[in-house]
Amino acid sequence: MRNVKTKAISGAAAMLLAGATALGAATSAQAAGIGGVTSCGANGGKQEAGALIGALVGGVIGNKVGGSKPAMETVVGAGVGAAAGSAIGCQMQHKREQFFFNYRYST
C-alpha cells in the first residue's frame, strides 16, 4: 500500500513539474518569436491554455500507460501533450481571429 501511495505522489509531482516546464517554455519561446508549436501569430490565450491542459492529460496518460519507468513516461507524455495542446490552441486562435476578421469586413 505504501508503494502505491509513493508512486502516485511521485507521478503527480512529475506531471506538475512537466506541465509547468512546458508552459514556461512555450511562453518564453513565444516572447522570443520562435516559430512552430511554441509560437502563434494570432492573438489570444488559447495556445497557453491548450499547452497546460495537454501537459496535464498527457502526463496522466503517460503515467497510467507507462511500464517500468513511470516518472519518465509521465514527463514524455506531458511533453507530447503540451505540444499537441499548444498546436490545437494556436489553430483555435487563428480560426477565431479569421472569424472576427470576416465578420468585421462583411457587414
C-alpha positions as CSV (number, residue, x, y, z in Angstrom):
1,M,0.0,0.0,0.0
2,R,2.8,2.4,0.8
3,N,4.5,1.8,-2.5
4,V,1.3,2.7,-4.4
5,K,1.0,6.0,-2.4
6,T,4.6,6.8,-3.1
7,K,4.2,6.0,-6.8
8,A,1.1,8.2,-7.0
9,I,2.8,11.1,-5.3
10,S,5.9,10.9,-7.5
11,G,3.8,10.7,-10.6
12,A,1.7,13.7,-9.6
13,A,4.9,15.7,-8.9
14,A,6.4,14.7,-12.2
15,M,3.2,15.8,-14.0
16,L,3.1,19.1,-12.3
17,L,6.8,19.8,-13.0
18,A,6.4,18.8,-16.7
19,G,3.3,21.0,-17.1
20,A,5.0,24.0,-15.5
21,T,8.1,23.5,-17.6
22,A,6.1,23.1,-20.8
23,L,4.1,26.3,-20.1
24,G,7.2,28.3,-19.2
25,A,9.0,27.1,-22.4
26,A,6.0,28.0,-24.6
27,T,5.7,31.5,-23.0
28,S,9.4,32.3,-23.3
29,A,9.6,30.9,-26.8
30,Q,6.6,33.0,-27.9
31,A,8.2,36.1,-26.4
32,A,11.4,35.4,-28.4
33,G,9.4,34.9,-31.6
34,I,10.4,31.3,-32.2
35,G,8.0,29.7,-34.7
36,G,6.4,26.3,-34.7
37,V,4.4,24.7,-31.8
38,T,5.7,27.3,-29.3
39,S,4.6,30.4,-31.1
40,C,1.3,31.5,-32.6
41,G,0.7,34.5,-34.9
42,A,-2.8,35.0,-33.7
43,N,-3.9,36.9,-30.6
44,G,-5.5,35.1,-27.6
45,G,-4.6,32.8,-24.8
46,K,-5.8,29.5,-26.2
47,Q,-2.4,28.3,-27.0
48,E,-1.1,28.6,-23.5
49,A,-4.3,27.0,-22.0
50,G,-4.0,24.2,-24.6
51,A,-0.4,23.5,-23.7
52,L,-1.2,23.4,-20.0
53,I,-4.3,21.1,-20.4
54,G,-2.4,18.9,-22.9
55,A,0.6,18.6,-20.5
56,L,-1.7,17.5,-17.6
57,V,-3.7,15.0,-19.8
58,G,-0.5,13.7,-21.4
59,G,1.2,13.3,-18.1
60,V,-1.7,11.3,-16.7
61,I,-1.8,9.0,-19.8
62,G,1.9,8.6,-19.7
63,N,1.8,7.7,-16.0
64,K,-1.0,5.1,-16.5
65,V,0.3,3.5,-19.7
66,G,3.9,3.6,-18.7
67,G,5.8,0.5,-17.9
68,S,8.9,0.1,-15.8
69,K,9.8,3.9,-15.6
70,P,6.6,5.7,-14.8
71,A,8.3,9.0,-14.0
72,M,10.0,9.2,-17.4
73,E,6.8,8.2,-19.2
74,T,4.9,10.8,-17.3
75,V,7.3,13.5,-18.4
76,V,7.4,12.3,-22.0
77,G,3.6,12.2,-22.0
78,A,3.3,15.7,-20.6
79,G,5.7,17.0,-23.2
80,V,3.8,15.4,-26.1
81,G,0.5,16.5,-24.6
82,A,1.8,20.1,-24.2
83,A,3.0,20.2,-27.8
84,A,-0.3,18.8,-29.1
85,G,-2.4,21.1,-26.9
86,S,-0.3,24.1,-28.0
87,A,-0.8,23.4,-31.6
88,I,-4.6,22.9,-31.2
89,G,-4.8,26.1,-29.2
90,C,-3.0,28.0,-31.9
91,Q,-5.4,26.7,-34.6
92,M,-8.3,27.8,-32.4
93,Q,-6.8,31.3,-32.1
94,H,-6.3,31.5,-35.9
95,K,-9.9,30.4,-36.5
96,R,-11.3,32.9,-34.0
97,E,-9.2,35.7,-35.5
98,Q,-10.4,34.8,-39.0
99,F,-14.0,34.7,-37.9
100,F,-13.8,38.1,-36.4
101,F,-12.0,39.5,-39.4
102,N,-14.6,38.1,-41.8
103,Y,-17.4,39.4,-39.6
104,R,-15.9,42.9,-39.3
105,Y,-15.5,43.3,-43.0
106,S,-18.6,41.6,-44.3
107,T,-21.0,43.9,-42.6
